[in-house]
Amino acid sequence: MHKDLVSFQYRHSTYEHFYVFDPKERYISKACVRDRLVHQMLYSTLTDVFDKTFIFHSFSCRLGKGIHTGLQQLQKVLRKVSLSGHRDCFALKMDIRRFFDSVDHQTLKRLIKKRVKDEKVVKLVDMVIDSFAVQGEDARAVGLPLGNVTSQLFANANVYLHGTSGQPPRRSCSGCCGTIFRRGSRL
């Protein structure tokens, strides 16, 4: 594999597809072990570049963060907003329907190229992104596979959502999109 990567002979293989139900049906695309090693290598390299640009309250798929830390932060914010349970507060949980299937390849590549200057890494990233696509509304290539560690980094409100919105949400606690409200104000 090293020889293939150094000589630019590496080519991404096809995916194995299957469904899981946890609790809703999800279509998983599993790369072979060889490709997953490349994904992990890219994830490690790109995390060093991108992690420092993510908002503090983005907990999804980040080293030292994750769902448990996100839940602890959510509890802390809820206690603060509700004045330890003495005031009403509300949480709005949002989800972007079929988000991974809608990620535009060209937009994602452009966002990555803004920060990654090594052309060899960019070429490998492009290959991984292009290794999977779903039928978009037009001729554009869209979609990231559920199951790739790189997909988590690229899409989960980190590189793609943060980069396309122009500004991150002011407060969000957990791996999903969400906002905490107190009657009469937004946190």
KALIN-V26388 format. One record per backbone hydrogen bond with DSSP energy under -0.5 kcal/mol. CO is the residue of the C=O (numbers start at 1). NH is the residue of the N-H. If there is no record, write none. Layout:
CO;NH / CO;NH
This chain:
1;5 / 2;6 / 3;7 / 4;9 / 4;10 / 5;8 / 16;30 / 18;28 / 20;26 / 24;22 / 26;20 / 26;28 / 27;146 / 28;18 / 28;30 / 29;31 / 30;16 / 32;36 / 33;37 / 34;38 / 35;39 / 36;40 / 37;41 / 38;42 / 39;43 / 40;44 / 41;45 / 42;46 / 43;47 / 44;48 / 45;49 / 46;50 / 47;51 / 50;53 / 50;54 / 51;54 / 55;58 / 57;59 / 57;174 / 59;62 / 59;66 / 62;65 / 65;69 / 66;70 / 67;71 / 68;72 / 69;73 / 70;74 / 71;75 / 72;76 / 73;77 / 74;78 / 75;79 / 76;80 / 77;81 / 78;82 / 79;84 / 80;83 / 82;86 / 82;87 / 83;86 / 88;183 / 90;181 / 91;93 / 92;94 / 92;179 / 94;177 / 95;97 / 96;99 / 98;102 / 99;102 / 99;103 / 100;103 / 100;144 / 103;143 / 104;108 / 105;109 / 106;110 / 107;111 / 108;112 / 109;113 / 110;114 / 111;115 / 112;115 / 112;116 / 115;117 / 117;119 / 118;122 / 119;123 / 120;124 / 121;125 / 122;126 / 123;127 / 124;128 / 125;129 / 126;130 / 127;131 / 128;131 / 129;132 / 134;136 / 134;142 / 140;142 / 141;105 / 142;134 / 145;148 / 146;29 / 148;152 / 149;153 / 150;154 / 151;155 / 151;156 / 152;156 / 153;159 / 154;160 / 155;157 / 155;161 / 158;162 / 159;163 / 160;164 / 161;165 / 162;166 / 172;174 / 174;59 / 177;94 / 179;92 / 180;187 / 181;90 / 182;185 / 185;182
